């Protein structure tokens, strides 16, 4: 057979802090997809050069790194004099199509188990947190807690679904998460677009803050999918601009209170195992 292009899954990155550990580097690049390896480069004296070669398990992970991590900083906030991370796709050499197999391949074995850490990183990459979605005054003026939750969820869904398919929005009333909302998307890229759209935007005369969820259970949202709102609002260019229904006109979807983190991970691992069996 003739030459067949290899799908690029490697990225080469510069601007890695020289005091960053192997685990910190892997955690940074794993935010957009599971990785197979991260090779840090050192000079002749054994000092870090600030470069790394990262191999993702899928092409989507490598492309997501190029779009979402390029220009960012490993530690989140830039340090004085620190350069941002620069990322480029590594173009692989061509591979040759192997000759036809004379013996049929063995049946596929069971799907590899999804580690808890990989499952959690995948969930975090699709979930964002919006702070200052409502205030204590807003909550006090609402006819009921349910009305406040449903109204906030509808308002945010109307905006967020323009970036892509939203699966669930959790509205938080307790503790440090009061006034915040967690939005989970079906894909990683729409989540990043929504962070750019909502962060710094003014909503009812207050400035919102939007960022990726860091795994704090206080800001978690339920794992079920809000099908009624998906059907009502659509997403992307097809997102409906109809006014939200009146409060109480539809039963609340998902959890509005604190989410049990162990239960959240148990449900997600079961869901991941079911997907692996398909």
Number of C-alpha atoms within 10 A of each C-alpha: 8 8 10 12 13 12 12 19 21 26 23 18 22 17 19 23 20 13 10 13 12 11 9 13 19 17 15 15 23 22 25 27 21 22 21 13 14 20 14 18 13 14 9 7 6 8 11 17 16 18 20 21 19 26 22 24 16 16 15 16 23 27 20 18 25 19 15 17 20 16 14 16 19 20 13 8 10 12 12 6 6 12 15 19 18 18 24 17 17 16 13 12 11 11 11 12 11 10 7 8 7 6 6 7 7 6 6 6 6 8 12 9 10 15 11 13 12 15 15 18 20 18 23 21 23 23 30 25 26 24 20 19 23 22 14 11 8 11 16 11 11 15 10 12 14 15 17 21 22 23 18 20 23 20 13 18 24 22 16 26 26 21 20 22 21 28 22 26 32 27 31 26 21 14 10 10 22 19 20 23 27 25 27 29 25 16 17 23 17 22 27 23 15 23 20 13 15 20 16 13 13 12 12 9 7 13 15 18 17 23 18 20 21 17 15 10 15 17 27 31 27 23 21 14 17 16 12 12 20 17 11 14 23 20 20 14 10 11 21 15 11 9 10 17 11 11 18 13 10 11 10 15 18 16 17 21 18 19 18 14 15 10 12 16 17 13 15 19 18 12 12 15 15 11 10 13 9 6
